[in-house]
Amino acid sequence: MYLEAKETARLYTLLSDKLGNDTAEAMFKYIDNKTERSVENTIQTLATKDDLAKVKYDLSKEISNSIKWMFIFWIGQVAAMTAIVMLFLKK
């Protein structure tokens, strides 16, 4: 962190000498604001632990619901096949 602050101060001094204090200060404010907005946007797109827990809960609920309907389908298929086999054996 110290090295970064030292480099920033040196860059500010160089820019102030070449462009003037007002221009250098405006440039640094622009870069700071742009960086801040970028970080805020990144933070908003990150998932929190609560978000992940909710997704996990929703996914497990959806999977258990799907399994329930698969078993109902399989039982129906077995019943239908049994009925068809019984009809053929009766004749």
C-alpha positions in Angstrom: 0.0 0.0 0.0 2.8 2.4 0.8 4.5 1.9 -2.5 1.2 2.5 -4.3 0.7 5.8 -2.5 4.2 6.9 -3.2 3.8 6.1 -6.9 0.5 8.0 -6.9 2.1 11.0 -5.3 4.9 10.9 -7.8 2.5 10.6 -10.8 0.5 13.5 -9.4 3.6 15.7 -9.1 4.6 14.8 -12.7 1.2 15.5 -14.1 0.9 18.8 -12.1 4.2 20.0 -13.5 3.1 19.1 -17.1 -0.6 19.9 -17.1 -1.2 22.1 -14.1 -2.7 21.4 -10.7 -6.3 21.8 -11.7 -6.0 19.4 -14.6 -4.1 16.8 -12.6 -6.6 17.0 -9.8 -9.5 16.7 -12.2 -7.9 13.7 -13.8 -7.3 12.0 -10.5 -10.9 12.7 -9.4 -12.2 11.2 -12.6 -10.1 8.1 -12.2 -11.2 7.7 -8.6 -14.9 8.1 -9.5 -14.6 5.7 -12.4 -12.8 3.1 -10.1 -15.4 3.5 -7.4 -18.3 3.0 -9.8 -16.6 -0.1 -11.2 -16.1 -1.6 -7.8 -19.7 -0.8 -6.8 -21.0 -2.5 -10.0 -18.8 -5.6 -9.3 -20.0 -5.8 -5.7 -23.7 -5.7 -6.9 -23.2 -8.6 -9.2 -21.5 -10.8 -6.6 -23.6 -13.5 -4.8 -23.8 -13.4 -1.0 -24.1 -16.4 1.2 -27.8 -15.8 1.6 -28.2 -15.8 -2.2 -26.3 -19.1 -2.5 -28.3 -20.6 0.3 -31.6 -19.6 -1.3 -30.5 -21.1 -4.7 -29.4 -24.3 -3.0 -32.8 -24.5 -1.1 -34.8 -23.8 -4.3 -32.7 -26.4 -6.3 -33.1 -29.1 -3.7 -36.9 -28.4 -3.5 -37.1 -28.6 -7.3 -35.2 -31.9 -7.4 -37.3 -33.5 -4.8 -40.5 -32.4 -6.6 -39.1 -33.8 -9.8 -38.3 -37.2 -8.2 -41.8 -37.3 -6.7 -43.3 -36.9 -10.2 -40.9 -39.4 -11.7 -42.1 -42.1 -9.2 -45.7 -41.3 -10.0 -45.0 -41.7 -13.7 -43.1 -45.0 -13.2 -45.9 -46.4 -11.0 -48.4 -45.5 -13.7 -46.3 -47.1 -16.4 -45.9 -50.3 -14.4 -49.7 -50.4 -13.7 -50.4 -49.9 -17.4 -47.9 -52.6 -18.5 -49.3 -55.0 -15.9 -52.8 -54.4 -17.2 -51.7 -55.0 -20.8 -49.9 -58.2 -19.9 -52.9 -59.5 -17.9 -55.2 -58.8 -20.9 -53.0 -60.8 -23.2 -52.7 -63.7 -20.7 -56.4 -63.8 -20.2 -57.1 -64.6 -23.9 
